[in-house]
């Protein structure tokens, strides 16, 4: 699949002098080696197992997922013992947050079998169950997935707010301030436990198309999913996801504490994301991707979504023409855009030092089970 060159993508993106003016407020210092891009910049492991999920029933095979996770972690680190692989990132005294993706739940989300296996692996290396929290922003979304039915006893499930405008679950001292469209509230505050409690974070995004950002993977899940008041970045045909996603992801302590990216690609969405508006827009990559570099994984995710859209006769995620914006129902028509998409957010995040965007510098290890 041929994608636009870096130069071509840059020409289609906003110019630097057109970018919003961001003010980042944080008292946290970066770690000596921030979790993003972490110890393995540019390294991605892709594990495919056809038997991991049934396209007919959506049923996931826990044994297949466990083996995918084992092989992915070992290949990422080069260790022979799975416990050693996990200990490179997490220690028994860590307080771990597992960042879910529930924006499209229950039809598309971080699958509870995948999340449960991560929790089991953490417990296996000595992390107490009470020190593991699966978290998301909105309680109504996370409740639809029924994670507690899958998780080991004692693992927590937590949402930042029960309502879309509630801010009690966010840190008032750590935020990004920016005025996009003259909105009343110009601050986006960090999820409180990220600042105050978690010492390590594992990011578990899905493989999804996105009507504003082009695709939604590691970067968008950890950025928009960890801050309050982010939907304000879209209005009419304009979205500021190009620069807002990377800016949020780079905020400390989020950047330093997010030490592992485990992309749940068992089921994906090739159009209409982050939601699954129609069954015809779902597909089954039956894979998981592992790394510490969110930019590199998302760069490869773009290929996957773009290739699937091309096979379905849909316009490219790189299509920025106003001819396709709001000319139909985005929820039904894959040749209609809700906004001028900004897949260039991945390259922008790479420019902030969050990872490797240049595909020629990405090392991909592929495993088929």
C-alpha positions in Angstrom: 0.0 0.0 0.0 1.5 3.3 -1.0 0.9 6.2 1.4 1.7 9.9 1.0 5.4 10.7 1.6 6.4 12.5 4.7 6.8 15.6 2.7 3.4 15.1 1.0 1.7 14.6 4.4 3.4 17.7 5.8 2.2 19.8 2.9 -1.4 18.7 3.5 -1.1 19.6 7.2 -1.5 22.9 9.0 1.4 25.3 8.9 3.3 25.9 12.1 2.2 29.5 12.3 -1.4 28.3 12.1 -1.2 26.0 15.1 -3.0 26.9 18.4 -1.0 28.4 21.2 -0.6 25.9 24.0 0.3 26.6 27.6 1.2 23.5 29.6 1.0 23.6 33.4 2.8 20.8 35.2 5.1 20.6 38.2 6.3 17.1 37.2 9.7 16.5 35.8 10.5 14.0 33.0 12.1 10.7 33.9 15.6 10.1 32.8 14.1 7.8 30.2 10.5 8.7 29.6 8.1 5.9 29.0 7.3 7.3 25.6 9.2 6.4 23.4 10.8 4.3 26.1 13.7 1.8 25.8 12.6 0.5 22.4 12.0 3.5 20.1 11.0 2.3 16.6 10.5 -1.3 17.6 7.1 -2.9 17.1 6.1 -6.5 17.5 2.9 -7.7 15.6 1.4 -11.0 16.7 -1.3 -12.5 14.5 -3.5 -15.4 15.6 -6.5 -16.3 13.4 -8.0 -18.3 16.2 -7.9 -15.5 18.7 -11.4 -14.2 17.8 -14.4 -15.6 15.9 -15.8 -13.2 13.2 -19.1 -15.1 13.4 -19.6 -14.7 17.2 -17.1 -12.1 18.3 -16.0 -14.6 20.9 -12.3 -14.3 22.0 -10.1 -17.2 22.9 -8.4 -16.5 26.2 -5.7 -19.1 25.6 -4.8 -17.6 22.3 -4.7 -14.1 23.8 -2.3 -15.4 26.5 0.0 -16.9 24.0 -0.1 -13.8 21.8 0.9 -11.7 24.8 3.6 -14.1 25.8 5.2 -14.1 22.4 4.8 -10.4 21.9 6.4 -9.4 25.2 9.3 -11.9 24.7 10.0 -10.7 21.2 9.8 -7.0 22.2 12.4 -7.4 25.0 14.5 -10.3 23.8 14.1 -12.1 27.1 13.5 -15.9 27.5 11.4 -15.7 30.7 8.1 -13.8 30.4 8.4 -12.5 33.9 11.7 -10.8 33.0 10.0 -9.1 30.1 7.3 -7.6 32.3 9.9 -6.6 35.0 11.6 -4.4 32.5 8.6 -2.1 32.8 6.8 -2.9 36.0 8.1 -3.7 39.6 6.1 -5.3 42.4 5.9 -1.9 44.3 4.4 0.0 41.3 0.9 1.3 41.2 -0.3 0.5 37.7 -3.0 2.1 35.6 -4.3 0.2 32.6 -5.6 2.8 30.1 -8.7 1.3 28.5 -10.4 2.5 25.3 -14.1 2.5 25.9 -15.2 5.4 23.7 -17.0 2.9 21.4 -18.1 0.5 24.1 -19.6 -2.0 24.2 -19.3 -2.7 20.5 -15.6 -1.8 20.2 -13.3 -1.4 23.2 -10.2 -2.8 24.9 -11.4 -6.4 25.1 -11.8 -7.6 28.7 -10.0 -10.8 27.9 -7.0 -8.8 26.8 -7.2 -6.5 29.8 -7.6 -9.5 32.2 -4.5 -11.2 30.8 -2.5 -8.0 31.4 -3.7 -7.9 35.0 -2.8 -11.6 35.4 0.7 -11.0 34.1 1.2 -8.1 36.5 0.0 -10.2 39.5 2.4 -13.0 38.4 5.4 -10.7 38.8 4.3 -9.6 42.3 2.1 -6.5 41.8 -0.8 -6.7 44.3 -4.2 -6.8 42.6 -5.3 -3.8 44.7 -2.4 -1.8 43.0 -3.8 -2.3 39.5 -6.6 0.0 38.2 -8.2 -0.2 34.8 -9.3 3.3 34.0 -11.2 5.4 31.5 -12.8 8.9 31.6 -16.6 8.1 31.5 -18.4 5.7 33.8 -21.3 5.1 31.5 -18.9 3.8 28.9 -16.7 1.6 31.1 -19.8 0.1 32.8 -21.1 -1.4 29.5 -18.1 -3.7 29.2 -18.4 -5.4 32.6 -14.7 -5.7 33.2 -15.0 -7.0 36.8 -16.5 -10.2 35.5 -13.2 -11.0 33.7 -10.6 -9.4 36.0 -8.7 -11.2 38.8 -10.3 -10.5 42.2 -9.1 -7.3 43.7 -8.2 -5.4 40.5 -9.9 -2.0 40.4 -12.1 -0.5 37.7 -12.3 3.3 37.9 -13.8 6.2 35.8 -12.8 9.8 36.1 -16.4 11.1 36.0 -20.0 10.0 36.0 -21.0 12.9 33.7 -19.3 14.6 30.8 -18.7 17.9 32.5 -17.7 16.6 36.0 -14.1 17.5 36.9 -13.6 15.8 40.3 -11.6 13.0 38.8 -9.1 15.4 37.3 -6.0 17.2 38.7 -6.6 21.0 39.0 -2.9 21.6 39.0 -1.9 19.8 35.8 -3.5 20.9 32.6 -3.1 22.2 29.0 -4.6 25.6 28.3 -5.6 26.6 24.8 -8.3 28.6 23.1 -9.4 26.8 19.9 -12.7 28.6 19.0 -13.3 31.1 21.7 -14.9 28.5 24.0 -15.6 29.4 27.6 -13.5 26.6 29.2 -10.0 26.6 27.7 -8.4 24.1 30.1 -8.0 20.4 29.8 -7.0 18.8 33.1 -5.1 15.5 33.5 -6.8 12.5 35.0 -6.1 12.7 38.8 -4.6 9.3 39.5 -2.1 9.7 36.7 -0.7 12.7 38.6 -1.3 11.5 42.1 -1.3 7.7 42.3 -0.1 5.7 39.3 3.6 5.1 39.0 3.3 3.2 35.7 0.7 3.1 32.9 0.0 0.5 30.3 -1.9 1.8 27.2 -4.4 -0.6 25.6 -5.9 1.1 22.5 -7.8 -0.5 19.6 -7.3 -0.4 15.8 -9.8 2.2 14.7 -10.5 4.8 12.0 -11.4 8.2 13.4 -13.4 10.9 11.8 -11.3 13.8 13.1 -7.8 12.4 13.6 -7.7 9.9 10.8 -7.0 7.0 13.0 -7.2 6.5 16.7 -4.5 4.3 18.2 -1.9 4.6 21.0 -1.5 8.4 20.8 -5.1 9.4 20.8 -6.1 6.9 23.5 -3.5 8.0 25.9 -3.9 11.7 25.1 -7.6 12.4 24.7 -8.3 9.5 27.0 -6.3 11.0 29.9 -7.6 14.6 29.9 -10.9 16.4 30.5 -12.6 18.8 28.0 -10.9 17.6 24.8 -13.9 17.3 22.4 -13.8 21.1 22.2 -11.0 20.7 19.7 -13.5 20.0 16.9 -16.0 22.5 15.5 -17.7 22.5 12.1 -15.2 21.1 9.6 -12.1 22.0 11.7 -10.3 19.7 14.1 -7.2 20.6 16.1 -6.2 16.9 16.6 -3.1 17.5 14.4 -1.3 19.2 17.3 -3.5 18.7 20.3 -3.0 14.9 20.5 0.8 15.1 20.7 0.8 18.1 23.0 -1.4 16.2 25.5 0.6 13.0 25.3 3.9 14.9 26.0 2.6 16.3 29.3 4.4 15.1 32.4 3.9 12.8 34.2 1.8 11.1 31.6 4.7 10.8 29.1 7.2 9.4 31.6 4.8 7.0 33.3 3.3 5.4 30.2 5.8 2.6 29.8 4.1 0.1 27.5 1.8 0.0 24.5 -0.3 -3.1 23.9 -2.7 -2.5 21.0 -5.7 -4.7 21.0 -6.3 -5.4 17.3 -8.5 -8.5 17.6 -11.4 -6.5 16.2 -11.2 -3.1 14.5 -13.2 -0.3 12.9 -12.4 0.8 9.4 -14.9 3.6 9.2 -17.0 5.7 11.6 -14.6 5.5 14.5 -14.3 5.9 17.4 -17.7 4.3 17.4 -19.0 1.2 15.5 -22.1 2.7 13.9 -22.7 -0.3 11.6 -21.5 -3.9 11.6 -20.3 -3.6 8.1 -17.6 -1.2 9.3 -16.0 -3.7 11.7 -13.2 -6.0 10.7 -11.0 -8.7 12.4 -7.3 -8.1 12.1 -6.9 -10.8 14.9 -3.6 -9.3 16.0 -2.0 -7.5 18.8 0.9 -5.0 18.6 3.5 -4.5 21.3 6.0 -1.7 21.9 7.0 1.3 24.0 6.9 3.7 21.0 3.3 5.0 20.4 4.3 6.8 17.2 5.8 3.8 15.5 2.8 1.6 16.3 0.3 4.3 15.1 2.4 4.8 11.9 1.8 1.1 11.1 -1.8 1.3 12.2 -2.3 3.9 9.5 -1.2 1.4 6.9 -3.7 -1.2 8.2 -6.7 1.2 8.3 -5.8 2.7 4.9 -5.4 -0.7 3.3 -8.7 -1.8 4.6 -10.5 1.4 3.5 -9.0 1.0 0.0 -10.2 -2.6 -0.2 -13.7 -1.4 0.7 -13.7 1.4 -1.9 -13.6 4.2 0.8 -11.7 7.5 0.5 -8.3 7.7 2.1 -7.7 8.8 5.7 -5.4 11.3 4.1 -8.2 12.9 2.0 -8.5 16.5 3.2 -10.9 17.8 0.4 -13.9 19.7 1.6 -15.8 17.9 -1.2 -16.2 15.0 1.2 -16.9 16.8 4.4 -20.4 16.6 5.8 -21.8 15.8 2.4 -23.7 12.8 3.8 -24.1 10.7 6.9 -20.7 9.9 8.2 -22.2 7.1 10.3 -23.4 5.3 7.1 -21.3 6.5 4.2 -17.5 5.7 4.1 -17.0 8.4 1.5 -18.1 11.2 3.8 -15.9 12.9 6.4 -17.1 14.6 9.6 -14.1 16.9 9.6 -11.0 17.5 7.7 -9.0 14.6 9.0 -5.6 15.0 10.6 -3.6 11.7 10.4 -0.6 14.0 10.4 -0.9 14.1 14.2 1.3 11.0 14.3 4.1 12.7 12.5 3.6 15.8 14.7 3.9 13.6 17.8 7.1 12.2 16.4 8.5 15.7 16.1 7.8 16.2 19.8 10.1 13.2 20.6 7.4 10.8 21.4 8.6 8.2 18.9 9.8 7.2 15.5 7.6 8.2 12.5 9.9 7.4 9.6 8.8 3.9 8.5 12.3 3.1 7.2 13.5 3.5 10.8 10.8 1.3 12.3 11.8 -2.3 13.1 8.8 -4.6 12.7 8.9 -8.2 14.1 6.0 -10.3 12.8 4.8 -13.4 14.5 2.0 -15.8 13.3 0.6 -18.3 15.7 
